[in-house]
């Protein structure tokens, strides 16, 4: 059964098997809401607040004491193939054959892409894709600011300028309405980020890109199997980039991939990632073009191939638990889930909550996170305004960037960070539940909701002692 909560009272709903959930998110939320309204009529608005259990931070018992799934999850049956690869002495893909091409074919098939290329990391996937998209020294790229630093580092490595679009506070992703005002005669590409595995509004982004003849490179490094209107993230723009770093849903320690629907473009990526050697449709008068060595190794590909079926099952499990949490959060208030595009599904690398301190009697976000930790619910503050950390002061003062842009342009660029009001709000209010929480069972989701209810009911006292 589903157990939804409204004002501390348990609502019993029929529950399909979580790993094979045929109940739509919309239907479940409607059902939960209808049950909650009926319960409200019986209980009144203040029943739970009077009887709420004490938060662990105030001496009460933690809501969750059972721990959480460990990560990464290694399985002994994967070992023989890896040992065989190591003993063969053929670890690099440079000689042809092996597991890397097999993984590329399987990854492309899984995502519905025309072609895929494995790389040494998600960062190198981004660098390679931007090169293939024609981004060069002196160009500009419209970038999402709410992301891991690698996204705009990939732009900086091209000696291009990452120009930040603002973040939509309701979606936590790039706000399409903020893009066009950032476009200049130097703009070459748009780099949206499906942060936490939540799809961006790609129709609007692609329309702007077509209007201005710009490439679209999706940073899908946290969006394995996320869907946007029936298509997998990483196949909606010109190129898509994935990461398989240790914390990711399908890890190989380090590793990445590029996907695309244009064979020539992916072949261009292949040449660049393999020291510039000609490949497939990317041939020229000479044997080499510009390139780097960003190749994946065969034992990494073997690790990834072993996890594809696991990824499918765990993604469905995460999504079912996320739907359940969303329905519960919508009944609490002050902890709103992010809004997703219509007909889209998130992969939920982290599960973000939009925290409204005003509805928690002014309880600071940091104190809320501390209280959740004491309840046995690990979470964090998400990304901060990294453009204020000093990296862009270094960029603006570097010899190379002074050669490529005027002093006035660089000054205006630095001052433009003050205009990112939406991103500042997102950084100040977002709380992210840790990576493995959605892999737990349904009772653990009730523990998360119980913890938030306890904290809200006692938020005034918690705020006084902050």
C-alpha positions in Angstrom: 0.0 0.0 0.0 0.9 3.7 -0.3 0.9 5.5 3.0 0.5 9.2 2.3 0.5 11.7 5.2 -1.6 14.8 5.7 -1.2 16.9 8.8 0.4 13.9 10.5 -2.4 11.5 9.7 -1.7 8.4 7.6 -3.8 8.0 4.4 -3.9 4.5 3.0 -3.8 4.2 -0.8 -3.6 1.2 -3.1 0.0 0.6 -4.0 1.3 -1.1 -7.2 4.6 -2.9 -7.0 7.2 0.0 -6.8 9.5 -1.5 -9.3 6.7 -1.9 -11.9 4.6 1.1 -11.2 1.6 1.5 -13.5 0.0 4.3 -11.5 0.8 7.6 -13.2 2.3 10.4 -11.2 -0.6 12.7 -12.0 -3.2 10.1 -10.9 -1.4 9.4 -7.7 -1.1 13.0 -6.8 -4.8 13.6 -7.5 -5.7 10.6 -5.4 -3.5 11.7 -2.5 -4.9 15.2 -2.7 -8.5 14.1 -2.7 -7.9 11.8 0.3 -6.1 14.7 2.1 -9.0 17.0 1.6 -11.4 14.5 3.1 -9.1 13.9 6.1 -8.8 17.7 6.6 -12.6 18.0 7.0 -12.4 15.4 9.9 -9.3 16.6 11.7 -9.1 20.4 11.3 -5.9 22.4 10.6 -4.0 22.1 13.9 -4.3 18.6 15.1 -0.8 17.4 14.3 1.0 20.5 15.5 -0.1 19.9 19.0 0.8 16.2 19.1 4.0 16.2 16.9 6.9 14.1 18.1 10.0 16.1 19.1 12.7 16.5 16.5 16.0 14.6 17.2 17.8 18.0 17.3 15.7 18.8 20.4 16.2 15.5 22.0 13.6 13.3 20.3 14.1 10.0 18.5 15.4 10.1 14.9 12.8 9.5 12.2 15.1 7.1 10.4 17.7 4.8 12.1 18.2 2.0 9.5 20.9 3.5 7.4 20.8 3.9 3.6 21.9 1.9 0.5 25.7 2.1 0.1 27.3 3.4 -3.1 28.7 2.3 -5.4 27.2 -1.1 -5.4 29.7 -3.8 -6.4 28.7 -7.3 -7.4 31.0 -10.2 -7.4 29.6 -11.8 -10.6 31.0 -8.8 -12.5 34.6 -9.7 -11.6 35.5 -12.6 -14.0 35.2 -10.5 -17.2 37.2 -7.7 -15.7 39.9 -10.1 -14.6 40.0 -11.6 -18.1 40.5 -8.1 -19.6 43.3 -7.3 -17.2 45.0 -10.6 -17.9 44.7 -10.0 -21.7 47.0 -7.0 -21.5 44.6 -5.2 -23.9 43.4 -2.4 -21.7 43.3 0.5 -24.1 40.8 0.9 -27.0 43.6 2.4 -29.2 44.2 -1.0 -30.8 40.5 -1.5 -31.8 37.9 -4.0 -30.7 37.3 -4.8 -27.1 34.5 -3.7 -24.7 34.4 0.0 -25.4 32.7 -0.2 -28.8 30.3 -2.7 -27.4 29.3 -0.3 -24.6 29.0 2.5 -27.1 26.5 0.5 -29.1 24.5 -0.5 -26.0 24.5 3.0 -24.6 23.2 4.4 -28.0 20.5 1.7 -28.1 19.4 2.4 -24.5 19.0 6.1 -25.2 17.6 5.9 -28.7 20.6 7.8 -30.1 22.0 7.4 -33.6 25.5 6.9 -32.1 27.5 7.1 -28.9 31.1 7.7 -28.0 32.7 6.7 -24.7 35.2 9.1 -23.1 37.4 9.3 -20.0 35.0 11.5 -18.0 31.9 13.7 -18.2 34.2 16.7 -18.3 36.1 15.4 -21.4 32.7 14.6 -23.0 31.8 18.2 -22.6 35.1 19.5 -23.9 35.0 17.2 -26.9 31.4 18.1 -27.7 32.0 21.8 -27.6 35.0 21.4 -29.9 32.8 19.4 -32.4 30.1 22.1 -32.1 32.7 24.6 -33.4 33.3 26.5 -30.1 36.8 28.1 -30.3 38.9 30.8 -28.7 37.0 34.1 -28.5 33.5 32.5 -28.8 30.8 32.7 -26.2 28.5 29.9 -24.9 25.2 30.4 -23.0 25.6 28.3 -19.9 23.4 27.3 -17.0 24.9 28.6 -13.7 23.3 26.1 -11.3 25.6 23.2 -12.0 28.8 21.5 -11.1 31.8 23.6 -12.0 32.9 21.2 -14.8 30.2 22.6 -17.0 31.7 26.0 -17.4 35.3 24.8 -17.0 34.7 22.9 -20.2 33.9 26.3 -21.9 36.9 28.0 -20.3 39.2 25.3 -21.6 38.2 26.2 -25.1 39.2 29.8 -24.3 35.6 30.7 -24.8 33.4 32.8 -22.4 30.6 31.0 -20.4 27.8 33.6 -20.4 25.2 32.7 -17.8 21.5 32.5 -18.5 19.5 32.8 -15.3 18.0 29.9 -13.4 14.2 29.4 -13.1 13.5 29.1 -9.3 10.7 26.7 -9.9 12.6 24.3 -12.2 16.2 24.8 -11.0 17.2 24.6 -14.7 18.1 27.2 -17.3 15.3 29.8 -17.8 14.6 30.0 -21.6 13.3 33.5 -21.2 16.7 34.7 -20.1 18.7 33.3 -23.0 18.2 35.8 -25.9 19.3 38.8 -24.0 22.7 37.1 -23.5 23.3 36.3 -27.2 25.9 38.4 -29.0 27.6 38.1 -32.3 30.2 35.8 -30.7 27.7 33.3 -29.3 28.3 29.9 -30.7 26.3 27.4 -28.6 23.8 26.9 -25.7 24.8 24.5 -22.9 21.7 23.6 -20.8 22.1 21.4 -17.8 19.6 18.7 -16.8 20.7 19.2 -13.2 19.9 16.5 -10.7 18.5 14.5 -13.6 15.7 17.0 -14.2 15.0 17.8 -17.9 15.3 21.4 -19.1 12.7 23.0 -21.3 14.3 21.8 -24.4 11.6 22.9 -27.0 12.1 26.5 -26.0 15.9 26.2 -25.9 16.1 24.5 -29.3 13.8 27.1 -30.9 16.1 29.9 -29.7 19.1 28.0 -31.0 17.5 27.4 -34.4 16.6 31.1 -34.6 20.1 32.2 -34.0 21.9 29.3 -35.7 23.5 28.0 -32.5 24.5 24.5 -31.5 22.9 22.9 -28.4 25.0 20.6 -26.2 23.1 19.0 -23.4 24.9 18.5 -20.1 23.1 15.3 -19.2 25.9 14.2 -16.8 23.3 13.6 -14.1 20.4 12.6 -16.4 20.8 8.9 -17.3 17.4 7.7 -18.6 15.7 11.0 -17.8 13.0 11.7 -20.5 11.8 14.8 -22.2 8.5 14.4 -24.0 9.2 10.8 -25.0 12.9 11.3 -25.8 15.8 10.5 -23.6 17.9 13.4 -22.4 21.1 13.6 -24.4 19.3 13.0 -27.7 17.2 16.2 -27.8 20.0 18.7 -28.7 22.8 18.4 -31.2 25.0 16.4 -28.7 24.5 15.1 -25.2 27.1 14.4 -22.5 27.1 11.9 -19.6 29.3 11.2 -16.6 30.0 7.8 -15.0 32.1 9.2 -12.1 32.0 7.2 -8.8 28.9 8.9 -7.4 26.8 8.6 -10.5 23.9 6.2 -11.1 26.0 4.1 -13.4 29.6 4.5 -12.3 33.0 3.3 -13.5 35.2 5.4 -11.2 35.7 7.9 -14.0 34.2 7.9 -17.4 31.8 9.6 -19.7 29.9 9.4 -23.0 28.6 11.6 -25.9 25.4 10.8 -27.7 23.9 12.3 -30.8 21.5 11.9 -33.7 24.0 13.2 -36.3 26.6 10.5 -37.2 29.0 13.0 -38.7 29.0 15.1 -35.5 29.7 12.1 -33.3 32.4 10.9 -35.6 34.0 14.4 -35.3 34.0 13.9 -31.5 35.6 10.5 -32.0 38.5 12.0 -33.9 39.1 14.7 -31.4 39.0 12.3 -28.4 41.5 9.9 -30.1 44.4 12.3 -30.7 42.8 13.8 -33.8 42.9 10.7 -35.9 40.4 10.3 -38.8 37.4 8.2 -38.0 34.3 7.1 -39.9 32.8 10.0 -41.8 35.3 12.4 -40.3 38.1 12.1 -42.9 40.3 14.8 -44.5 43.3 15.3 -46.6 45.6 14.4 -43.7 45.7 11.7 -41.1 45.2 14.0 -38.2 43.1 17.0 -37.0 43.3 18.8 -33.7 42.7 16.3 -30.9 43.3 15.0 -27.4 43.5 11.7 -25.6 40.1 11.2 -23.9 39.7 7.5 -24.4 37.9 5.1 -22.1 39.5 1.9 -21.1 38.1 -1.6 -21.7 37.7 -2.6 -18.1 35.7 0.6 -17.5 33.4 -0.3 -20.3 33.0 -3.8 -18.8 31.9 -2.3 -15.5 29.4 -0.1 -17.2 28.0 -2.9 -19.4 27.4 -5.0 -16.3 25.2 -2.2 -14.8 22.8 -1.4 -17.6 20.0 -3.6 -16.5 20.6 -2.5 -12.9 20.3 1.1 -14.0 17.0 0.5 -15.6 15.5 -1.1 -12.5 16.9 1.5 -10.1 15.7 4.4 -12.2 12.2 3.1 -12.1 12.5 2.6 -8.3 13.9 6.1 -7.8 11.0 7.6 -9.9 8.3 5.7 -8.0 9.8 6.9 -4.6 10.1 10.4 -6.0 6.5 10.5 -7.0 5.5 9.4 -3.5 7.7 12.0 -1.9 6.3 14.7 -4.2 2.7 13.9 -3.2 3.7 14.0 0.5 5.7 17.2 0.2 2.8 19.0 -1.5 0.7 18.3 1.6 3.3 19.8 4.0 4.0 23.2 2.6 7.2 25.1 2.5 9.1 22.2 1.0 8.0 22.3 -2.6 9.4 19.9 -5.2 10.9 21.3 -8.4 8.6 21.7 -11.4 9.2 19.4 -14.4 8.3 20.0 -18.1 5.1 18.4 -19.2 5.3 14.7 -20.2 8.8 14.4 -18.8 10.5 12.2 -16.2 13.5 13.0 -14.0 16.3 10.6 -13.2 16.7 12.1 -9.7 20.5 12.0 -9.1 19.7 14.2 -6.1 16.1 14.9 -5.0 15.8 18.7 -4.5 13.5 20.5 -2.2 12.7 24.2 -2.6 12.8 25.3 1.1 10.8 28.3 2.2 12.1 29.4 5.6 9.1 31.7 6.1 6.8 28.7 6.4 9.2 27.3 9.0 9.1 30.3 11.3 12.3 31.7 9.8 14.3 28.5 10.5 17.5 29.0 8.4 18.2 26.5 5.6 21.4 25.4 7.3 19.6 24.7 10.5 16.9 22.8 8.6 19.7 20.7 7.0 21.2 20.1 10.4 17.9 19.0 11.8 17.3 16.6 8.9 20.7 15.1 9.5 19.9 14.4 13.1 16.7 12.7 11.9 19.0 10.3 10.0 18.1 12.0 6.7 21.4 13.1 4.9 21.0 16.1 2.7 22.9 19.2 1.7 22.6 22.8 0.5 23.0 22.1 -3.3 25.2 24.3 -5.5 26.2 27.9 -4.5 27.0 30.9 -6.6 30.3 29.6 -7.8 30.9 32.5 -10.1 31.7 34.6 -6.9 34.4 32.2 -5.8 37.3 33.9 -7.6 37.6 31.7 -10.7 36.2 34.4 -13.0 38.4 37.0 -11.5 41.3 34.8 -12.5 39.8 34.4 -16.0 39.2 38.1 -16.5 42.7 39.0 -15.4 44.4 36.3 -17.5 46.6 37.3 -20.5 44.6 35.1 -22.9 41.2 36.5 -22.1 42.5 40.1 -22.2 43.8 39.4 -25.7 40.4 38.0 -26.8 38.0 40.5 -25.2 38.1 44.2 -24.5 38.4 45.5 -20.9 34.9 46.9 -21.2 33.4 43.6 -22.2 35.2 41.7 -19.4 34.1 44.3 -16.9 30.5 44.1 -18.0 30.6 40.4 -18.0 31.8 40.3 -14.4 29.1 42.8 -13.4 26.4 40.7 -15.1 26.6 38.1 -12.4 24.6 40.5 -10.2 21.7 40.0 -12.6 21.3 36.3 -11.8 18.5 36.9 -9.3 16.8 33.6 -10.0 20.0 31.6 -9.6 20.8 33.4 -6.3 17.3 32.5 -5.0 17.8 28.8 -6.1 21.2 28.7 -4.3 19.7 30.2 -1.2 16.7 28.0 -0.9 17.5 24.5 -2.4 18.0 21.5 -0.2 19.2 18.3 -1.9 18.4 14.8 -0.5 21.4 12.6 -0.9 22.0 10.3 -3.9 21.0 6.9 -2.5 17.9 7.9 -0.5 15.4 7.1 -3.3 16.9 3.6 -3.6 15.5 2.7 -0.1 12.1 1.1 0.5 8.8 2.9 0.8 8.9 3.0 4.6 12.0 5.1 4.4 10.2 7.7 2.3 7.6 7.9 5.1 10.6 8.6 7.5 11.7 11.5 5.3 8.2 13.0 5.4 7.9 12.4 9.1 11.2 14.2 9.7 10.1 17.2 7.8 6.8 17.3 9.6 8.5 17.2 13.0 10.9 19.9 12.1 8.1 22.1 10.7 5.9 21.6 13.8 8.8 22.6 16.1 10.4 25.1 13.7 9.8 28.1 16.0 11.8 26.4 18.8 14.5 25.2 16.5 14.8 28.8 15.1 15.3 30.3 18.5 18.1 27.9 19.3 19.8 28.3 16.0 
